[in-house]
Amino acid sequence: MNRRPHYHKLRHYFMVIAASFAMITLSACSQITGVREGVVDSTEEPSLTLVPTFSDAIPSPTQVSQQEGDEPETTGDQEPNTNPSLPEQTNRLAIDCEPPADLTPSMTEGPFYKTGSPQRISLVDDDVTGSRLNLSGFVLTSDCQPVAGVLLDFWQADGLGNYDNSGYRLRGHQYTDENGRYYLETVVPGVYPGRTPHIHVRVQSPEGSLLITQIFFPDEPSNLTDRIFSPQLVITITEQSVDILKGEFNFVIPVG
Ligand code: FE
């Protein structure tokens, strides 16, 4: 009996089976390799992200700030004519102005102005005496348009009525932001002989106009006896507590 044809048939079946097995193995390997490299066929379901991107893994500086609730940091070496980002309090400011607005009256400069004050929005150092005051507002034109880049140079007495004439305590300058806003952290100044509580300020526009004036506080008994007090220069109190007084004042300046 000749068994060779039967042997050839068996060998043929075996080769077909072996070839099929090899193809299945190759196909499976190529899929595994695709997963490891993060290769996603565009025809697959789009919901599967295999490898995180850098933008997913590393939060942006903005995200970090929001997560930690940080206030933007201020540094001493800012570019001139710019302020650090103003705090949340100023975001709620609304321009209370009816054109044509009266220009803010000027006032005597007094004997205690010093050039060269540091650029800063907070005048509150550890050794400053007085109740905390946060003052904010706009610099506007008489058309009620905010003016950006206006220099505001503040100086004042401390809570006991004393000026620092040897250093720069309670002295500082800043610039209005792109929305014409300013923000000052300081203390409520005390009275000194002949004067009711007041804060001095020089307001200089980018075009060069200069307003020198003083701002005052409402309901101060000594307002009645201060010969240069002006009710037009009184701040509006927006919040008052044991810890802090918050107020607003807008300066209206000529442009040019
Ligand atoms: Fe003064």
Residues whose N, C-alpha, C, O or C-beta is under 5 A from the ligand:
A	BS01	FE	G110
